[in-house]
Amino acid sequence: MTPLDVPRYLQRLQLDAPPSLDLAGLTLLVQRHNALLPFETLSSLLRDAVPIDLDSVQHKLLDQQRGGYCFELNGGLLALLQAVGFDAQPLSARVLLAAQDNAPTARTHLLLRVHVEGEDWLVDAGFGGLTPTVPLRLYETAPQATPHESFQLQQLPGEDDFVLSAQTGDAWRALYRFDLRPPAPIDNVVANWYVCTHPDSGFPGQLRASLAGPDWRRTIGSGNYTEYRPGQAPLKRPLRDAADVRDVLQSAFGLRVPDDARLDPAITDWLQRSHAASR
């Protein structure tokens, strides 16, 4: 395995040197990751298997100037944090956001636990449109404000599990449930294989993207492009065609769209399905 190219990774985050090994340095890395490496599912749109070994992840993020989803974004961030000296471990979560009738869900989300300044922090750079954009105190039960949404962590009574919720408007939405046992690498391989290939997964054939800067969050989903700013109504518009999607991915997400003959037909099919479902 090729070691992580730390200088190039930092350059991708527009940093000249590794950050300080404290909360300020951790926060800087998380914010830059969320603002410069988009959550995007172009590989899943094409129904391709998504490799998550470190060589493949850094090739995609650094060489191809792409983004990815949780196993790629949080996998890359974990490698970077450990390489520059942070005490960081992976965790796995059961996504609750779209769960039906409280049905149990599999552990299909990768997130991180970082110990810094004597405390444990939840770090996530790969949950799409509701990714927390700064570290969250793991054992803080009160709502925690971020530059975007407010989040709340609650440990379930009598259990080892935590639930992360986000405030959207006046409502709180449960995002995912996790415990503090690090998954083995093979667990992530199996979970990732389910996400990118299983017919019951919500990823194959779908396009999603998100990116969050200091005072904005941009998303693609359900055939629409939406921009959110704190205190303002979301700006939402339907995406017209494959050329429109390509332009938005490049201009709003800084994404180098791959040169793949399958892409435009896949985008067109996704748009047709998305617009039909919204009627």
DRENZA-127753 format. One record per residue (C-alpha): residue number from 1; residue in one letter; chain; y, x, z. Coordinates in steps of 0.001 Angstrom, whole numbers. Example, Ala and Ser with C-alpha at 12.3 -4.5 7.8 and 13.67 -1.06 7.14 Angstrom:
# residues 2
> num;residuo;cadena;v;u;w
> 1;A;A;-4500;12300;7800
> 2;S;A;-1060;13670;7140
END
This chain:
# residues 279
> num;residuo;cadena;v;u;w
> 1;M;A;0;0;0
> 2;T;A;3467;1265;-881
> 3;P;A;5684;1578;2228
> 4;L;A;8674;-728;2474
> 5;D;A;11640;676;576
> 6;V;A;14118;282;3440
> 7;P;A;17186;1718;1638
> 8;R;A;16729;-643;-1329
> 9;Y;A;16076;-3604;957
> 10;L;A;19284;-2875;2872
> 11;Q;A;21116;-2514;-440
> 12;R;A;19790;-5955;-1430
> 13;L;A;21410;-7218;1788
> 14;Q;A;24641;-5363;908
> 15;L;A;24275;-2999;3860
> 16;D;A;24905;740;3681
> 17;A;A;22886;1578;6802
> 18;P;A;20429;-33;9221
> 19;P;A;22118;-2351;11730
> 20;S;A;22299;-1707;15454
> 21;L;A;19135;-2611;17379
> 22;D;A;20780;-5395;19361
> 23;L;A;21491;-9094;18959
> 24;A;A;24523;-8417;16766
> 25;G;A;22418;-6297;14412
> 26;L;A;19632;-8867;14318
> 27;T;A;22112;-11661;13614
> 28;L;A;23643;-9660;10779
> 29;L;A;20256;-9176;9124
> 30;V;A;19357;-12858;9469
> 31;Q;A;22690;-14034;8062
> 32;R;A;22593;-11639;5121
> 33;H;A;18983;-12599;4365
> 34;N;A;19857;-16300;4310
> 35;A;A;22973;-15719;2192
> 36;L;A;21561;-13294;-386
> 37;L;A;17806;-13918;-771
> 38;P;A;17305;-17525;-1839
> 39;F;A;14492;-19766;-840
> 40;E;A;13055;-20681;-4257
> 41;T;A;9784;-22018;-5601
> 42;L;A;9814;-21123;-9285
> 43;S;A;6336;-19600;-8962
> 44;S;A;5035;-22825;-7424
> 45;L;A;6790;-24852;-10130
> 46;L;A;4675;-22937;-12653
> 47;R;A;1590;-23534;-10469
> 48;D;A;1035;-19795;-10127
> 49;A;A;-726;-18258;-7158
> 50;V;A;1811;-16473;-4947
> 51;P;A;741;-13018;-3685
> 52;I;A;2156;-12136;-260
> 53;D;A;1053;-8535;209
> 54;L;A;4007;-6236;915
> 55;D;A;3891;-4570;-2495
> 56;S;A;4162;-7923;-4264
> 57;V;A;6853;-9233;-1919
> 58;Q;A;9165;-6274;-2255
> 59;H;A;8612;-6141;-6020
> 60;K;A;9721;-9766;-6274
> 61;L;A;12656;-9515;-3844
> 62;L;A;13948;-6067;-4816
> 63;D;A;12832;-5296;-8376
> 64;Q;A;12928;-8782;-9862
> 65;Q;A;15974;-9902;-7822
> 66;R;A;14155;-13104;-6924
> 67;G;A;13703;-15068;-3728
> 68;G;A;10630;-16832;-2455
> 69;Y;A;9304;-19086;265
> 70;C;A;8413;-18473;3912
> 71;F;A;5462;-16116;3445
> 72;E;A;7585;-13946;1150
> 73;L;A;11026;-14193;2795
> 74;N;A;9898;-14016;6408
> 75;G;A;7155;-11561;5457
> 76;G;A;9741;-9241;3914
> 77;L;A;12152;-9702;6799
> 78;L;A;9384;-8944;9309
> 79;A;A;8550;-5697;7519
> 80;L;A;12233;-4737;7467
> 81;L;A;12804;-5555;11137
> 82;Q;A;9803;-3503;12193
> 83;A;A;10735;-627;9880
> 84;V;A;14251;-273;11337
> 85;G;A;13018;-488;14937
> 86;F;A;13107;-4113;16109
> 87;D;A;10290;-5541;18257
> 88;A;A;9246;-8338;15881
> 89;Q;A;6044;-10361;15485
> 90;P;A;4927;-13136;13142
> 91;L;A;4227;-16682;14308
> 92;S;A;2766;-19652;12445
> 93;A;A;3906;-23260;12591
> 94;R;A;2735;-26745;11709
> 95;V;A;5442;-28397;9589
> 96;L;A;6440;-31817;10947
> 97;L;A;9311;-32683;8622
> 98;A;A;7303;-34802;6198
> 99;A;A;4271;-35544;8370
> 100;Q;A;2877;-39058;7905
> 101;D;A;2103;-41252;10956
> 102;N;A;1923;-38279;13314
> 103;A;A;-1018;-36899;11340
> 104;P;A;-1832;-33297;12322
> 105;T;A;-668;-30694;9832
> 106;A;A;-2009;-27225;9131
> 107;R;A;-299;-23970;10093
> 108;T;A;1483;-23382;6802
> 109;H;A;4850;-21953;7873
> 110;L;A;5532;-18337;8778
> 111;L;A;8348;-17603;11239
> 112;L;A;9238;-14683;13490
> 113;R;A;9642;-13857;17178
> 114;V;A;11981;-10962;17966
> 115;H;A;12484;-9453;21424
> 116;V;A;15947;-7978;21808
> 117;E;A;18351;-7503;24712
> 118;G;A;15693;-8660;27157
> 119;E;A;15128;-12055;25481
> 120;D;A;12820;-13612;22904
> 121;W;A;14475;-15093;19824
> 122;L;A;13180;-17330;17061
> 123;V;A;14076;-15962;13632
> 124;D;A;13486;-17812;10374
> 125;A;A;14744;-17025;6881
> 126;G;A;12363;-19216;4925
> 127;F;A;12438;-22925;5810
> 128;G;A;14534;-24027;2871
> 129;G;A;17431;-26422;3319
> 130;L;A;17223;-26537;7127
> 131;T;A;16619;-22867;7858
> 132;P;A;18425;-21755;11031
> 133;T;A;20932;-19160;9873
> 134;V;A;21167;-17189;13144
> 135;P;A;18548;-16262;15778
> 136;L;A;17781;-18987;18335
> 137;R;A;17018;-18350;22014
> 138;L;A;13342;-19190;22340
> 139;Y;A;13458;-20473;25921
> 140;E;A;16788;-22302;25692
> 141;T;A;16227;-26079;25853
> 142;A;A;19823;-27161;25230
> 143;P;A;21024;-27626;21630
> 144;Q;A;22090;-24363;19999
> 145;A;A;24960;-24388;17522
> 146;T;A;24856;-22300;14356
> 147;P;A;27426;-21905;11545
> 148;H;A;25570;-24803;9893
> 149;E;A;23409;-27295;11810
> 150;S;A;22642;-27445;15523
> 151;F;A;19036;-26780;16554
> 152;Q;A;16992;-27482;19651
> 153;L;A;13811;-25865;20927
> 154;Q;A;11622;-27757;23355
> 155;Q;A;8345;-26688;24929
> 156;L;A;5902;-29591;24997
> 157;P;A;5005;-30660;28552
> 158;G;A;1708;-29179;29709
> 159;E;A;1203;-27294;26441
> 160;D;A;1888;-23863;24982
> 161;D;A;3560;-25328;21891
> 162;F;A;7258;-25466;21041
> 163;V;A;8973;-27887;18650
> 164;L;A;12073;-26936;16675
> 165;S;A;14400;-29802;15712
> 166;A;A;17610;-29849;13661
> 167;Q;A;20556;-32208;13921
> 168;T;A;21448;-33860;10630
> 169;G;A;24321;-36291;11003
> 170;D;A;23735;-38227;14218
> 171;A;A;19953;-37834;14144
> 172;W;A;17559;-35119;15293
> 173;R;A;14678;-34251;12954
> 174;A;A;11592;-32369;14126
> 175;L;A;11003;-29453;11747
> 176;Y;A;7895;-27677;12978
> 177;R;A;5594;-27007;15937
> 178;F;A;4341;-23559;16931
> 179;D;A;2915;-21471;19746
> 180;L;A;3390;-17788;20537
> 181;R;A;68;-16442;19276
> 182;P;A;642;-14139;16284
> 183;P;A;-1513;-15052;13284
> 184;A;A;-3826;-12448;11826
> 185;P;A;-2866;-11330;8304
> 186;I;A;-5871;-13192;6859
> 187;D;A;-4570;-16411;8464
> 188;N;A;-1375;-16052;6453
> 189;V;A;-3360;-15374;3285
> 190;V;A;-5363;-18584;3750
> 191;A;A;-2307;-20672;4660
> 192;N;A;-355;-19302;1704
> 193;W;A;-3251;-20055;-646
> 194;Y;A;-3199;-23674;525
> 195;V;A;579;-23939;53
> 196;C;A;646;-22600;-3502
> 197;T;A;-2626;-23999;-4889
> 198;H;A;-3987;-27004;-2984
> 199;P;A;-3493;-30395;-4702
> 200;D;A;-2346;-31932;-1392
> 201;S;A;361;-29304;-932
> 202;G;A;3922;-30355;-1724
> 203;F;A;4695;-27129;-3587
> 204;P;A;2719;-26909;-6871
> 205;G;A;4780;-28338;-9732
> 206;Q;A;7906;-28686;-7576
> 207;L;A;11222;-26841;-7681
> 208;R;A;13206;-26268;-4511
> 209;A;A;15927;-23749;-3768
> 210;S;A;18370;-23105;-957
> 211;L;A;20914;-20495;57
> 212;A;A;23298;-20482;3024
> 213;G;A;26542;-18503;3273
> 214;P;A;29100;-18367;6080
> 215;D;A;30463;-21899;5562
> 216;W;A;28225;-23462;2916
> 217;R;A;24651;-24349;2158
> 218;R;A;23374;-24981;-1378
> 219;T;A;20134;-26708;-2265
> 220;I;A;18091;-27846;-5240
> 221;G;A;15573;-30624;-4731
> 222;S;A;14475;-33994;-6098
> 223;G;A;16263;-33301;-9378
> 224;N;A;19660;-32697;-7745
> 225;Y;A;21991;-29843;-6856
> 226;T;A;23791;-30316;-3518
> 227;E;A;26421;-28272;-1705
> 228;Y;A;27063;-28814;1996
> 229;R;A;30099;-27669;3981
> 230;P;A;30625;-28313;7703
> 231;G;A;32721;-31417;8352
> 232;Q;A;32664;-32534;4715
> 233;A;A;30611;-35018;2751
> 234;P;A;27871;-33316;682
> 235;L;A;28663;-32728;-2984
> 236;K;A;25603;-33883;-4907
> 237;R;A;24952;-34223;-8613
> 238;P;A;21882;-34769;-10790
> 239;L;A;20675;-31777;-12755
> 240;R;A;20768;-32598;-16459
> 241;D;A;18248;-30386;-18196
> 242;A;A;16507;-27008;-18106
> 243;A;A;19641;-25154;-19231
> 244;D;A;21628;-26761;-16407
> 245;V;A;18968;-25755;-13861
> 246;R;A;18915;-22182;-15162
> 247;D;A;22711;-21963;-14940
> 248;V;A;22783;-23268;-11359
> 249;L;A;20003;-20930;-10255
> 250;Q;A;21926;-17977;-11655
> 251;S;A;25484;-18910;-10678
> 252;A;A;24988;-20685;-7340
> 253;F;A;21907;-18865;-6046
> 254;G;A;22307;-15405;-7580
> 255;L;A;18766;-15626;-8881
> 256;R;A;17514;-13634;-11844
> 257;V;A;15576;-16353;-13648
> 258;P;A;12298;-14966;-15000
> 259;D;A;11759;-14731;-18750
> 260;D;A;8722;-16990;-18985
> 261;A;A;8038;-19324;-21903
> 262;R;A;6434;-21832;-19520
> 263;L;A;9573;-22244;-17412
> 264;D;A;11751;-24619;-19448
> 265;P;A;8909;-27096;-20112
> 266;A;A;8005;-26993;-16393
> 267;I;A;11636;-27629;-15380
> 268;T;A;11915;-30481;-17888
> 269;D;A;8737;-32086;-16545
> 270;W;A;9939;-31707;-12943
> 271;L;A;13308;-33264;-13778
> 272;Q;A;11671;-36218;-15500
> 273;R;A;9344;-36831;-12548
> 274;S;A;12181;-36407;-10017
> 275;H;A;14610;-38744;-11780
> 276;A;A;11901;-41346;-12332
> 277;A;A;11010;-41275;-8627
> 278;S;A;14647;-41835;-7635
> 279;R;A;15090;-44981;-9749
END
